[in-house]
């Protein structure tokens, strides 16, 4: 069964032609490095500028236990990436999500597709009951997307990250399925 057929059989919209969600491959290191070094992508993350391919590849070779690292591609080009990291011990029912979309491909639904893949994996395969994330308070587009998927704001983290010469606040958001 193709991914589009599986989506349709589960009541989900099929992916547009040429769009694919898949696991990260080590051969993606250079393209993912280019993606995360884009100014818009980086602005929504805690990543410093000028990430080296070797540094990204090293991280890819040693993922966190239980991590799910995905990319979304359009006609073979990586247009978004992210990770779902499951916690352990008494928080094994929890996972955190981080993701981003290529600067030239924002507003086209790729964030929705990627977040949908993480939510589906969490709900249907991993029995994760709490998904959590942080998002900068000035990232209205991402906040809106997370709300559409049932994430609710839980707190405000003052001076959460240092970006472009100043400290910026972030919200903590979570989606519960109890």
C-alpha positions as a Markdown table, in Angstrom:
| # | Residue | x | y | z |
|---|---|---|---|---|
| 1 | Unk | 0.0 | 0.0 | 0.0 |
| 2 | Unk | 1.4 | 3.4 | -0.9 |
| 3 | Unk | 1.7 | 6.2 | 1.6 |
| 4 | Unk | -1.1 | 8.1 | -0.1 |
| 5 | Unk | -3.4 | 5.0 | 0.0 |
| 6 | Unk | -2.6 | 4.5 | 3.7 |
| 7 | Unk | -3.4 | 8.1 | 4.4 |
| 8 | Unk | -6.7 | 7.9 | 2.6 |
| 9 | Unk | -7.6 | 4.6 | 4.3 |
| 10 | Unk | -7.1 | 6.2 | 7.7 |
| 11 | Unk | -9.1 | 9.3 | 6.9 |
| 12 | Unk | -6.1 | 11.6 | 6.3 |
| 13 | Unk | -5.6 | 13.7 | 3.2 |
| 14 | Unk | -3.2 | 12.2 | 0.7 |
| 15 | Unk | 0.1 | 13.8 | 0.2 |
| 16 | Unk | 0.4 | 16.1 | -2.8 |
| 17 | Unk | 2.2 | 14.6 | -5.9 |
| 18 | Unk | 6.0 | 14.6 | -5.5 |
| 19 | Unk | 5.8 | 15.0 | -1.7 |
| 20 | Unk | 7.2 | 12.3 | 0.6 |
| 21 | Unk | 7.8 | 12.0 | 4.4 |
| 22 | Unk | 10.6 | 9.7 | 5.3 |
| 23 | Unk | 13.3 | 8.9 | 7.9 |
| 24 | Unk | 16.5 | 10.8 | 7.8 |
| 25 | Unk | 19.4 | 9.1 | 6.0 |
| 26 | Unk | 23.1 | 9.7 | 6.6 |
| 27 | Unk | 23.3 | 10.6 | 2.9 |
| 28 | Unk | 21.0 | 13.6 | 3.8 |
| 29 | Unk | 23.7 | 15.3 | 5.9 |
| 30 | Unk | 24.8 | 17.9 | 3.4 |
| 31 | Unk | 21.3 | 18.9 | 2.4 |
| 32 | Unk | 20.1 | 19.0 | 6.0 |
| 33 | Unk | 23.1 | 21.2 | 6.9 |
| 34 | Unk | 22.2 | 23.6 | 4.1 |
| 35 | Unk | 18.6 | 23.6 | 5.4 |
| 36 | Unk | 19.4 | 24.3 | 9.0 |
| 37 | Unk | 21.9 | 27.1 | 8.1 |
| 38 | Unk | 19.2 | 29.1 | 6.3 |
| 39 | Unk | 18.4 | 32.3 | 8.3 |
| 40 | Unk | 14.7 | 31.8 | 8.6 |
| 41 | Unk | 15.0 | 28.1 | 9.6 |
| 42 | Unk | 17.7 | 28.9 | 12.1 |
| 43 | Unk | 15.7 | 31.8 | 13.6 |
| 44 | Unk | 13.1 | 29.4 | 14.9 |
| 45 | Unk | 15.6 | 27.1 | 16.5 |
| 46 | Unk | 18.4 | 27.2 | 19.1 |
| 47 | Unk | 21.0 | 26.3 | 16.5 |
| 48 | Unk | 24.0 | 28.6 | 16.1 |
| 49 | Unk | 24.9 | 29.8 | 12.6 |
| 50 | Unk | 27.4 | 28.1 | 10.3 |
| 51 | Unk | 26.8 | 24.5 | 11.2 |
| 52 | Unk | 29.4 | 22.2 | 9.6 |
| 53 | Unk | 28.4 | 19.1 | 7.6 |
| 54 | Unk | 30.7 | 17.0 | 9.8 |
| 55 | Unk | 28.9 | 18.2 | 13.0 |
| 56 | Unk | 25.5 | 17.5 | 11.5 |
| 57 | Unk | 26.6 | 14.1 | 10.3 |
| 58 | Unk | 28.0 | 13.2 | 13.7 |
| 59 | Unk | 24.7 | 14.1 | 15.3 |
| 60 | Unk | 22.9 | 12.0 | 12.7 |
| 61 | Unk | 25.1 | 9.0 | 13.4 |
| 62 | Unk | 24.3 | 9.1 | 17.1 |
| 63 | Unk | 20.6 | 9.8 | 17.5 |
| 64 | Unk | 19.0 | 9.8 | 20.9 |
| 65 | Unk | 17.5 | 6.5 | 21.9 |
| 66 | Unk | 13.9 | 6.3 | 20.7 |
| 67 | Unk | 14.3 | 9.3 | 18.4 |
| 68 | Unk | 12.3 | 9.6 | 15.2 |
| 69 | Unk | 14.0 | 11.9 | 12.8 |
| 70 | Unk | 12.1 | 12.8 | 9.6 |
| 71 | Unk | 12.3 | 14.9 | 6.5 |
| 72 | Unk | 9.7 | 16.0 | 4.1 |
| 73 | Unk | 10.7 | 16.2 | 0.5 |
| 74 | Unk | 9.2 | 17.7 | -2.7 |
| 75 | Unk | 10.4 | 16.1 | -5.8 |
| 76 | Unk | 13.5 | 14.7 | -4.0 |
| 77 | Unk | 14.5 | 18.0 | -2.4 |
| 78 | Unk | 14.4 | 18.3 | 1.4 |
| 79 | Unk | 12.0 | 21.1 | 2.3 |
| 80 | Unk | 11.6 | 20.4 | 6.0 |
| 81 | Unk | 13.1 | 18.4 | 8.8 |
| 82 | Unk | 12.4 | 17.6 | 12.4 |
| 83 | Unk | 12.7 | 15.2 | 15.3 |
| 84 | Unk | 10.6 | 13.5 | 17.9 |
| 85 | Unk | 12.5 | 12.5 | 21.0 |
| 86 | Unk | 10.9 | 10.2 | 23.5 |
| 87 | Unk | 11.8 | 10.7 | 27.1 |
| 88 | Unk | 12.6 | 7.9 | 29.5 |
| 89 | Unk | 11.7 | 6.5 | 32.9 |
| 90 | Unk | 8.7 | 8.0 | 34.6 |
| 91 | Unk | 8.3 | 10.3 | 31.6 |
| 92 | Unk | 8.4 | 7.6 | 28.9 |
| 93 | Unk | 4.9 | 8.7 | 27.9 |
| 94 | Unk | 6.3 | 12.0 | 26.8 |
| 95 | Unk | 8.1 | 13.1 | 23.6 |
| 96 | Unk | 9.4 | 16.5 | 22.6 |
| 97 | Unk | 9.2 | 17.8 | 19.0 |
| 98 | Unk | 11.5 | 20.2 | 17.1 |
| 99 | Unk | 11.0 | 21.0 | 13.4 |
| 100 | Unk | 11.5 | 23.5 | 10.7 |
| 101 | Unk | 10.7 | 24.3 | 7.0 |
| 102 | Unk | 13.0 | 25.6 | 4.3 |
| 103 | Unk | 12.9 | 29.4 | 4.0 |
| 104 | Unk | 11.7 | 29.2 | 0.4 |
| 105 | Unk | 8.9 | 26.7 | 1.1 |
| 106 | Unk | 7.1 | 28.2 | 4.1 |
| 107 | Unk | 3.4 | 28.7 | 3.9 |
| 108 | Unk | 2.9 | 25.7 | 1.5 |
| 109 | Unk | 1.7 | 23.1 | 4.0 |
| 110 | Unk | 5.0 | 21.3 | 4.6 |
| 111 | Unk | 5.0 | 22.1 | 8.3 |
| 112 | Unk | 1.5 | 20.7 | 8.6 |
| 113 | Unk | 2.6 | 17.5 | 6.8 |
| 114 | Unk | 5.7 | 17.0 | 9.0 |
| 115 | Unk | 3.9 | 17.8 | 12.2 |
| 116 | Unk | 1.1 | 15.4 | 11.1 |
| 117 | Unk | 3.6 | 12.6 | 10.6 |
| 118 | Unk | 5.0 | 13.1 | 14.2 |
| 119 | Unk | 1.5 | 13.3 | 15.7 |
| 120 | Unk | 0.4 | 10.1 | 13.9 |
| 121 | Unk | 3.6 | 8.2 | 14.9 |
| 122 | Unk | 3.1 | 9.4 | 18.5 |
| 123 | Unk | -0.6 | 8.4 | 18.7 |
| 124 | Unk | -0.8 | 5.3 | 16.5 |
| 125 | Unk | 2.6 | 3.6 | 16.9 |
| 126 | Unk | 4.4 | 4.9 | 20.0 |
| 127 | Unk | 1.5 | 5.4 | 22.5 |
| 128 | Unk | 2.9 | 8.8 | 23.5 |
| 129 | Unk | 0.4 | 10.6 | 25.7 |
| 130 | Unk | 2.1 | 14.0 | 25.9 |
| 131 | Unk | 3.8 | 15.8 | 23.1 |
| 132 | Unk | 5.7 | 19.0 | 24.1 |
| 133 | Unk | 7.6 | 21.7 | 22.4 |
| 134 | Unk | 8.9 | 25.2 | 22.8 |
| 135 | Unk | 8.3 | 28.0 | 20.3 |
| 136 | Unk | 9.5 | 31.6 | 20.2 |
| 137 | Unk | 6.7 | 34.0 | 21.2 |
| 138 | Unk | 7.1 | 35.9 | 17.9 |
| 139 | Unk | 6.6 | 32.8 | 15.7 |
| 140 | Unk | 2.9 | 33.3 | 15.1 |
| 141 | Unk | 2.8 | 31.0 | 12.1 |
| 142 | Unk | 4.2 | 28.0 | 14.0 |
| 143 | Unk | 2.0 | 28.8 | 17.1 |
| 144 | Unk | -1.1 | 28.7 | 14.8 |
| 145 | Unk | 0.0 | 25.4 | 13.3 |
| 146 | Unk | 0.6 | 23.8 | 16.7 |
| 147 | Unk | -2.8 | 25.0 | 17.9 |
| 148 | Unk | -4.5 | 23.4 | 14.9 |
| 149 | Unk | -3.0 | 20.1 | 16.1 |
| 150 | Unk | -4.3 | 20.5 | 19.6 |
| 151 | Unk | -1.3 | 22.0 | 21.3 |
| 152 | Unk | -2.1 | 24.4 | 24.2 |
| 153 | Unk | 0.2 | 27.0 | 25.7 |
| 154 | Unk | 1.3 | 26.0 | 29.1 |
| 155 | Unk | 3.9 | 28.6 | 30.1 |
| 156 | Unk | 6.2 | 31.4 | 29.2 |
| 157 | Unk | 9.9 | 31.0 | 29.3 |
| 158 | Unk | 11.5 | 34.5 | 29.7 |
| 159 | Unk | 14.9 | 35.0 | 27.9 |
| 160 | Unk | 14.7 | 31.5 | 26.7 |
| 161 | Unk | 17.2 | 31.8 | 23.8 |
| 162 | Unk | 19.7 | 34.3 | 22.5 |
| 163 | Unk | 19.0 | 35.2 | 18.9 |
| 164 | Unk | 20.4 | 38.0 | 16.7 |
| 165 | Unk | 21.9 | 39.9 | 19.6 |
| 166 | Unk | 19.0 | 39.8 | 22.0 |
| 167 | Unk | 17.2 | 37.4 | 24.4 |
| 168 | Unk | 13.9 | 36.1 | 23.2 |
| 169 | Unk | 11.0 | 34.5 | 25.1 |
| 170 | Unk | 9.3 | 31.2 | 24.2 |
| 171 | Unk | 6.1 | 29.5 | 25.0 |
| 172 | Unk | 5.9 | 25.9 | 26.2 |
| 173 | Unk | 3.1 | 24.1 | 24.5 |
| 174 | Unk | 1.8 | 20.6 | 24.8 |
| 175 | Unk | -0.7 | 18.2 | 23.3 |
| 176 | Unk | -2.2 | 15.7 | 25.7 |
| 177 | Unk | -4.0 | 12.4 | 24.8 |
| 178 | Unk | -5.0 | 10.8 | 28.1 |
